[in-house]
Amino acid sequence: MTDVTVVGGGIIGLTAARWLHEAGARVTVIAADPPENTVSAVAAAVWYPTHQDPDPRVLAWSALAYHEFTRQAHDGVPGVLLRRTRMRVDDETLPWWAPAAGDIRWKDGELHFTAPLVEMAAYLPWLARDLTVVRRRVSTLDDLPGIVVNATGLAARELAGDHAVEPARGHVVLVENPGLDVSIRDESRSLYIHPRSRDVVLGGTFEQGRGDLSPDPSAAEAIRARCVEVEPALGHARVLGERIGLRPTRRGGPRLERVGDVIHCYGHGGAGMTMSWGCAREVTEAALRVF
Ligand SMILES: Cc1cc2nc3c(=O)[nH]c(=O)nc-3n(C[C@H](O)[C@H](O)[C@H](O)COP(=O)(O)OP(=O)(O)OC[C@H]3O[C@@H](n4cnc5c(N)ncnc54)[C@H](O)[C@@H]3O)c2cc1C
């Protein structure tokens, strides 16, 4: 049996660990932070390859994840939902990621498709069930047992010495759900409205290179106001809170590469959930030489 140490307990590390475990590896996850303190827990976590270049790898990873999340939603996996989505775009040609997006089509000047959505508070524990998770911060990837998966997100900048990794600050506002069940997205305005089971995620901001988590009430109010303009039903929705996180972006796109006994898998920017299962499959392939 192959020993694998996965460093990182966000969506990338836990999804890889789950697939490796199912494939028969003996997996230990090392994570510095509890799941609720990861960037993954801040994510709106809706399937969409935002701010990604039209890269065939991204398309393949996203397509596999789309398929897997759809299956999980039908199987009732905790926290996994499917949302009809209306996306505002200027250009009437289908985007590069359309082949991955299931039932995508044009309707009334918008793109309509079904988007999987994940509620991390339920989903991350589901991924981690029956895995061995050790709470520890490592200072190096050397000297860890077995094959090592580096799924440390933004921390890969130091752990892998990769200066192409940098934060992109994101801010979302959570409000009560006034009965919405359709997602709305307008990338040109960095605007999204994602109804979940109990609340609605209103977004957002994408500040490339900004790495602080300081509160910004005026940004939160601007997000809310833009969303109310698009969906007036949100006008009286009670604000439940806000979340700020640092997306692990990487110049040139995500890194998924085996170097010796280390498999690097980080730099998913604003689309870690979107690519998670595709990357997990490739990590498993690289670790166990299967498929
Ligand atoms: C506001 C916002 C909205 C978003 N919306 C979406 C969306 O709708 N769809 C989507 O697909 N993505 C979205 N994202 C992006 C998504 O959150 C990220 O791509 C994803 O969370 C990256 O996951 P990760 O596992 O690589 O990193 P993380 O979640 O940051 O996990 C990193 C893990 O590594 C561990 N770690 C770090 N350093 C060490 C160390 N030295 N030793 C041990 N462990 C260590 C941490 O403790 C953590 O467990 C959003 C992000 C933000 C901020």
PDBQT file of the ligand as one rigid body, heavy atoms in Angstrom, charges set to zero:
ROOT
HETATM    1  C1  LIG A 301     -14.654  35.422  -1.733  1.00  0.00    +0.000 C 
HETATM    2  C2  LIG A 301     -14.256  34.155  -2.447  1.00  0.00    +0.000 A 
HETATM    3  C3  LIG A 301     -15.187  33.530  -3.272  1.00  0.00    +0.000 A 
HETATM    4  C4  LIG A 301     -14.825  32.354  -3.956  1.00  0.00    +0.000 A 
HETATM    5  N1  LIG A 301     -15.769  31.749  -4.727  1.00  0.00    +0.000 NA
HETATM    6  C5  LIG A 301     -15.450  30.611  -5.402  1.00  0.00    +0.000 A 
HETATM    7  C6  LIG A 301     -16.410  29.970  -6.209  1.00  0.00    +0.000 A 
HETATM    8  O1  LIG A 301     -17.575  30.392  -6.301  1.00  0.00    +0.000 OA
HETATM    9  N2  LIG A 301     -16.042  28.842  -6.871  1.00  0.00    +0.000 N 
HETATM   10  C7  LIG A 301     -14.785  28.321  -6.779  1.00  0.00    +0.000 A 
HETATM   11  O2  LIG A 301     -14.500  27.306  -7.415  1.00  0.00    +0.000 OA
HETATM   12  N3  LIG A 301     -13.852  28.913  -5.986  1.00  0.00    +0.000 NA
HETATM   13  C8  LIG A 301     -14.150  30.054  -5.327  1.00  0.00    +0.000 A 
HETATM   14  N4  LIG A 301     -13.192  30.680  -4.560  1.00  0.00    +0.000 N 
HETATM   15  C9  LIG A 301     -11.814  30.202  -4.617  1.00  0.00    +0.000 C 
HETATM   16  C10 LIG A 301     -11.571  29.051  -3.673  1.00  0.00    +0.000 C 
HETATM   17  O3  LIG A 301     -11.905  29.440  -2.360  1.00  0.00    +0.000 OA
HETATM   18  C11 LIG A 301     -10.107  28.628  -3.752  1.00  0.00    +0.000 C 
HETATM   19  O4  LIG A 301      -9.716  28.391  -5.080  1.00  0.00    +0.000 OA
HETATM   20  C12 LIG A 301      -9.893  27.348  -2.946  1.00  0.00    +0.000 C 
HETATM   21  O5  LIG A 301     -10.432  27.499  -1.650  1.00  0.00    +0.000 OA
HETATM   22  C13 LIG A 301      -8.428  26.974  -2.855  1.00  0.00    +0.000 C 
HETATM   23  O6  LIG A 301      -8.374  25.810  -2.075  1.00  0.00    +0.000 OA
HETATM   24  P1  LIG A 301      -7.022  25.249  -1.464  1.00  0.00    +0.000 P 
HETATM   25  O7  LIG A 301      -7.375  23.967  -0.820  1.00  0.00    +0.000 OA
HETATM   26  O8  LIG A 301      -5.971  25.289  -2.504  1.00  0.00    +0.000 OA
HETATM   27  O9  LIG A 301      -6.596  26.363  -0.392  1.00  0.00    +0.000 OA
HETATM   28  P2  LIG A 301      -7.070  26.643   1.109  1.00  0.00    +0.000 P 
HETATM   29  O10 LIG A 301      -8.526  26.518   1.276  1.00  0.00    +0.000 OA
HETATM   30  O11 LIG A 301      -6.427  27.948   1.455  1.00  0.00    +0.000 OA
HETATM   31  O12 LIG A 301      -6.398  25.496   1.956  1.00  0.00    +0.000 OA
HETATM   32  C14 LIG A 301      -5.012  25.488   2.178  1.00  0.00    +0.000 C 
HETATM   33  C15 LIG A 301      -4.726  24.468   3.251  1.00  0.00    +0.000 C 
HETATM   34  O13 LIG A 301      -3.321  24.379   3.431  1.00  0.00    +0.000 OA
HETATM   35  C16 LIG A 301      -3.047  24.433   4.819  1.00  0.00    +0.000 C 
HETATM   36  N5  LIG A 301      -1.687  24.937   5.004  1.00  0.00    +0.000 N 
HETATM   37  C17 LIG A 301      -1.154  26.095   4.547  1.00  0.00    +0.000 A 
HETATM   38  N6  LIG A 301       0.114  26.204   4.957  1.00  0.00    +0.000 NA
HETATM   39  C18 LIG A 301       0.399  25.082   5.684  1.00  0.00    +0.000 A 
HETATM   40  C19 LIG A 301       1.531  24.616   6.359  1.00  0.00    +0.000 A 
HETATM   41  N7  LIG A 301       2.675  25.312   6.371  1.00  0.00    +0.000 N 
HETATM   42  N8  LIG A 301       1.473  23.434   7.027  1.00  0.00    +0.000 NA
HETATM   43  C20 LIG A 301       0.324  22.703   7.011  1.00  0.00    +0.000 A 
HETATM   44  N9  LIG A 301      -0.791  23.103   6.364  1.00  0.00    +0.000 NA
HETATM   45  C21 LIG A 301      -0.747  24.279   5.712  1.00  0.00    +0.000 A 
HETATM   46  C22 LIG A 301      -4.118  25.340   5.386  1.00  0.00    +0.000 C 
HETATM   47  O14 LIG A 301      -4.245  25.160   6.793  1.00  0.00    +0.000 OA
HETATM   48  C23 LIG A 301      -5.316  24.822   4.610  1.00  0.00    +0.000 C 
HETATM   49  O15 LIG A 301      -5.809  23.659   5.237  1.00  0.00    +0.000 OA
HETATM   50  C24 LIG A 301     -13.520  31.830  -3.833  1.00  0.00    +0.000 A 
HETATM   51  C25 LIG A 301     -12.614  32.446  -2.976  1.00  0.00    +0.000 A 
HETATM   52  C26 LIG A 301     -12.972  33.591  -2.278  1.00  0.00    +0.000 A 
HETATM   53  C27 LIG A 301     -11.986  34.239  -1.357  1.00  0.00    +0.000 C 
ENDROOT
TORSDOF 0
